């Protein structure tokens, strides 16, 4: 399993004294957490999408360690999405694609690098070109700002 899949952001609160109406505060926490998760997911998605640049007329390719470039189609950028699970209070952010065409494996290969086999049986190695981890780290550094915007 990838290291990015194991990352999570947790938001918790603990009251040391009950000098306020506890039920009103606990009822308020859930919507605030949800707003924070939506803001975090949306911002991470936007940062990741904006980091992927076109190859241009010369069809430039990215160097290992740089964010990947797209060629002719923006499908790759549009495949980056997020989903909030309101019951578990989690957000999942990343590229989605048709598993029958091997898209998720290819996109994971761009993030972390790895060995692949083409549809014609040719083996090739892809060096890591991370795009989700940098976006996650950049958004994580803004968590306090997002928290205050969410009403927390």
LINURPE-V161887 format. One record per run of one state. SS is the DSSP state (hx for helix, st for strand, lp for the rest). FROM is the first residue (numbers start at 0). TO is the last residue. Records with the same first field share a line. If there is no record, write none. Layout:
SS=FROM-TO  FROM-TO
This chain:
lp=0-2  6-20  51-51  54-67  70-73  78-78  85-88  95-97  101-101  112-112  117-121  126-130  140-141  149-151
hx=3-5  21-50  74-77  98-100  102-111  131-139  142-148
st=52-53  68-69  79-84  89-94  113-116  122-125
